Every structure is written in C-alpha cells, then in structure tokens.
C-alpha cells in the first residue's frame, strides 16, 4: 500500500480517479461489469470513431500561443 508513492513515477495513472473497492461496490450488484463497462466501451468507441475531430480540438490547445500567455500571466 505505501509503495504506491514510490512507483508512481514509473507507472503514472491513466485515469483521473482510482477504481477502488468502495467505488466498485457502489456500482450496483454487477460492479464494473454492468453499466460502467458499457459506458466506458461506448465512450472509447465514440472517441475512436471521431478521433480526427477530437485531435483537432486538442491540437488547438497545444499550439495556441494565447493559452501560453495566459499561463505565464497567471504565474506572475
């Protein structure tokens, strides 16, 4: 349990939350095999189908100089 902080650099988390036992138990009787799995699969399918649109939106954030200026100003 405590070695998680040591290995975090080697294995960064891919999702913004941890799928703990408490969270799994709160997902009805089917756990992760119910609506959670179907929703994740649907989201991945939509992202894959529309990856060009998603990438176009995300690339705008990467190459937008105004975003960099706002971040620099916020740091002052």
Secondary structure, DSSP 4 states (H G I P E B T S, - for coil): -TTHHHHTTTS--SSSS---HHHHHTS-TTGGGTHHHHHHHHHHHHHHHTHHHHHHHHHHHHH-HHHHHHHHHHH-
